[in-house]
Amino acid sequence: MSERPELPAALPYPVVDNHCHLDVSRGDEEPLPVTEALRLSASVGVPRVVQVGCDLPGARWAVATAETHDAVVAAVALHPNEAPRLAAEGTLDAALAEVEELAAHPQVRAVGETGLDYVRTGPEGVAAQHESFRAHVRLARRLDRTLVIHDRDAHDDVLRLLDEVGVPDRWVMHCFSGDATFARACLDRGAHLSFAGTVTFKNADPLREALRVTPQERLLVETDAPYLTPTPHRGRTNASYLVPHTVRTMAQTRGEDLEELCRALEANTFAAFGGPW
């Protein structure tokens, strides 16, 4: 099915998609032009986004896009699965140095997504991932940027390394994937927990329980577009304009008024990423 999902009903109050990849294609489907992607999302109550670059080309693109679109701010980092490849090439230190230069740009609000991924990289890549993650945490602290964490099957090590290096003042667990116990461990360390379309999936009861135990003032919403498309469009290409599906599921799961939750999500995003834009 090649047609993009239709627009959902608009939200009653604007929210921010705090994690998307406007430059990434899904399969052979080209990304929407940035102006069109932003127009569509704004039309349903998602007028602002955080564009996340996960490698050097993506980080450069994120900064350039944030420079030319008022609705966009950038996050820059090396994805954990980039670290072993760069380490094998002998270029990890140089790549981290460029990330630091990019992160100093005024349109960059966050260092991320960084973290650990034990699914797509095997044991031989763990040391490089740990080295890269530590460097990103230190960079977020040094530049007073929000830290955005990718965590895939690595809960314990993510928290251990954070505790070892020192938790930044502002940090976000991107696409939160743990249960209520892990949610509490992150919240105890000051995290904002960002929920994606996965919270709408039928088999996501532990994730919905994590959503229920998260205080309203620590909640964020994201797409991770073009991935993790929410129900009822699971399996198709995600986009920021589909955020309303996730927000409605969040409100229903928590038993909260939709507009109240939207207002909280916007305020929380500005708190997590250093103010409005």
C-alpha positions in Angstrom: 0.0 0.0 0.0 1.8 3.1 -1.2 -0.7 5.8 -0.3 0.2 7.7 2.8 -2.2 7.5 5.8 -5.0 10.1 5.8 -5.0 13.0 8.2 -6.5 12.3 11.6 -8.8 14.7 13.4 -6.9 17.7 14.7 -5.9 17.9 18.4 -7.7 20.6 20.5 -4.4 22.2 21.5 -1.0 22.1 19.8 1.7 19.5 20.8 5.3 19.0 19.6 6.6 15.9 17.9 9.8 15.8 19.9 11.6 13.1 17.8 11.3 12.7 14.0 13.5 12.0 11.0 12.2 14.2 8.2 15.1 13.2 5.9 14.8 9.4 6.2 13.0 7.3 3.6 11.1 4.1 4.4 11.8 1.5 1.8 11.5 3.0 -1.7 9.1 5.8 -0.5 10.7 9.2 -0.6 10.3 11.5 2.4 7.8 14.2 2.1 9.3 17.6 1.3 10.0 19.4 4.6 7.6 22.3 3.9 4.8 19.8 3.1 5.5 17.6 6.1 5.4 20.6 8.4 2.2 22.0 6.7 0.4 18.7 7.2 1.4 18.3 10.8 0.5 21.9 11.7 -3.0 21.3 10.2 -3.7 18.7 12.8 -2.2 20.5 15.8 1.5 19.5 15.6 3.1 22.8 14.5 6.6 22.1 15.8 9.1 19.2 15.6 12.5 18.2 16.8 14.5 16.9 13.8 17.0 14.2 14.9 20.3 13.5 13.1 21.8 10.1 13.9 25.0 10.2 11.8 27.1 13.0 10.5 25.2 13.6 7.2 21.9 13.5 9.2 23.2 15.8 11.9 24.4 18.4 9.3 21.0 18.1 7.6 19.2 18.6 10.9 21.1 21.8 11.6 20.6 23.2 8.1 16.9 22.4 8.3 16.5 24.1 11.7 18.2 27.2 10.3 15.7 27.6 7.5 12.4 26.4 9.2 11.2 28.2 12.3 9.0 25.2 13.3 12.1 22.9 13.6 14.9 22.6 16.1 17.7 20.0 15.9 19.2 17.2 17.8 22.6 15.8 16.7 24.5 12.7 17.7 25.9 9.4 16.5 23.4 6.6 16.8 24.7 3.8 18.9 24.8 1.5 15.9 27.1 4.1 14.2 29.7 3.8 16.9 31.1 0.3 16.1 31.3 1.1 12.4 33.2 4.3 13.0 35.5 2.7 15.6 36.4 0.0 13.1 37.3 2.7 10.6 39.3 4.6 13.1 37.1 7.7 12.7 35.0 7.7 15.9 37.0 10.4 17.7 36.8 12.7 14.6 33.1 12.1 14.2 32.5 12.9 17.9 34.5 16.1 17.4 32.2 17.2 14.6 29.1 16.3 16.6 30.5 18.7 19.3 30.9 21.5 16.7 27.3 20.9 15.5 25.9 20.7 19.0 27.1 24.2 19.8 24.9 25.7 17.0 22.1 27.8 18.5 19.4 25.9 16.7 20.5 22.6 18.3 18.6 21.9 21.5 19.7 18.3 22.1 22.5 15.8 21.9 20.9 12.6 20.6 19.9 10.2 19.8 22.7 8.4 21.5 22.6 5.4 23.8 22.9 1.7 23.5 21.4 -0.9 21.1 22.0 -4.5 21.8 19.7 -5.8 19.1 21.3 -4.6 15.9 24.9 -4.6 17.1 26.4 -7.7 18.6 28.8 -8.1 21.6 31.8 -7.1 19.5 30.3 -3.6 19.2 29.5 -3.0 22.9 32.8 -1.3 23.9 32.5 1.2 21.1 28.8 1.9 22.0 29.8 2.5 25.6 32.6 4.8 24.6 30.4 6.8 22.3 27.5 7.0 24.8 29.8 8.3 27.6 31.2 10.9 25.2 27.7 12.1 24.3 26.6 12.3 27.9 29.6 14.4 28.7 28.9 16.6 25.7 25.3 17.2 26.8 26.5 18.2 30.2 29.3 20.5 28.9 27.1 22.4 26.4 23.9 22.3 28.6 22.0 20.5 25.9 19.2 18.0 26.5 20.3 14.4 26.2 18.1 12.1 24.0 18.6 8.4 24.6 18.0 5.4 22.4 17.7 2.3 24.5 17.1 -1.1 22.9 17.4 -4.1 25.1 20.0 -2.3 27.2 18.0 -0.9 30.2 20.5 -1.8 32.9 23.6 -0.6 31.1 22.0 2.7 30.1 21.2 3.6 33.7 24.6 2.3 34.9 26.5 4.4 32.4 24.3 7.5 33.1 25.0 7.1 36.8 28.7 6.6 36.1 29.1 9.8 34.0 26.5 11.9 35.7 22.9 12.5 34.6 22.4 15.8 32.7 19.9 18.4 34.0 17.5 17.5 31.1 17.3 14.1 29.5 14.7 12.2 27.5 14.1 8.5 27.1 13.2 8.5 23.4 10.6 6.0 22.3 10.3 4.6 25.8 10.2 0.8 25.6 10.3 -0.4 29.2 7.8 -1.5 31.8 6.6 0.4 34.9 9.6 -0.6 37.0 12.1 0.7 34.5 9.9 3.9 34.1 10.2 4.6 37.8 14.0 4.1 37.6 14.3 6.6 34.8 11.9 9.1 36.5 13.9 8.8 39.7 16.9 10.2 37.7 14.9 13.1 36.4 13.9 11.8 32.9 11.1 12.8 30.6 9.6 9.7 29.0 8.7 10.0 25.4 6.0 7.7 24.1 5.7 6.8 20.4 3.2 4.9 18.3 4.2 1.7 20.0 1.9 2.6 22.9 -1.1 2.1 20.6 -0.1 -1.5 19.7 -2.3 -4.3 21.0 0.6 -6.2 22.6 2.0 -3.2 24.5 0.3 -3.6 27.9 3.6 -3.3 29.9 4.3 -0.1 28.0 0.8 1.3 28.7 1.4 0.5 32.4 4.6 2.5 32.3 2.5 5.3 30.7 0.1 5.2 33.6 2.7 5.5 36.3 4.5 8.4 34.7 3.6 11.8 36.2 1.8 14.0 33.7 4.6 16.6 33.9 7.2 14.1 32.7 5.3 12.9 29.6 6.3 13.6 26.0 5.0 12.4 22.6 6.9 11.6 19.4 6.7 9.7 16.1 10.2 8.5 15.4 8.9 9.0 11.8 9.1 7.4 9.4 9.0 4.4 11.8 6.7 3.1 14.6 3.5 4.2 12.9 0.6 4.2 15.4 -2.6 2.1 15.1 -4.7 2.2 12.9 -1.9 2.7 10.3 0.7 0.3 11.7 3.0 -1.0 9.0 2.7 2.1 6.8 4.9 5.2 6.7 4.8 7.4 9.8 4.8 11.2 9.8 4.4 13.9 12.4 0.8 14.5 11.3 -0.1 11.1 12.8 0.8 12.2 16.4 -2.9 12.7 17.2 -3.5 9.0 17.2 -0.8 8.4 19.8 -1.9 11.4 22.0 -5.5 10.1 22.0 -4.4 6.7 23.1 -2.3 8.2 25.8 -5.3 10.3 27.1 -7.6 7.2 27.0 -5.0 5.0 28.7 -4.5 7.5 31.5 -8.1 8.5 31.8 -7.3 12.2 31.2 -9.0 15.0 29.3 -7.5 15.2 25.8 -7.0 19.0 25.9 -5.5 18.9 29.4 -3.0 16.3 28.2 -2.1 18.3 25.1 -1.4 21.4 27.1 0.9 19.3 29.4 2.7 17.7 26.5 3.5 21.1 25.0 4.7 22.6 28.3 6.8 19.5 29.0 8.5 19.6 25.6 9.5 23.2 26.2 10.8 22.3 29.7 12.7 19.3 28.3 14.2 21.1 25.3 15.0 24.4 26.8 12.0 26.7 26.0 9.6 27.4 23.1 10.5 27.9 19.5 
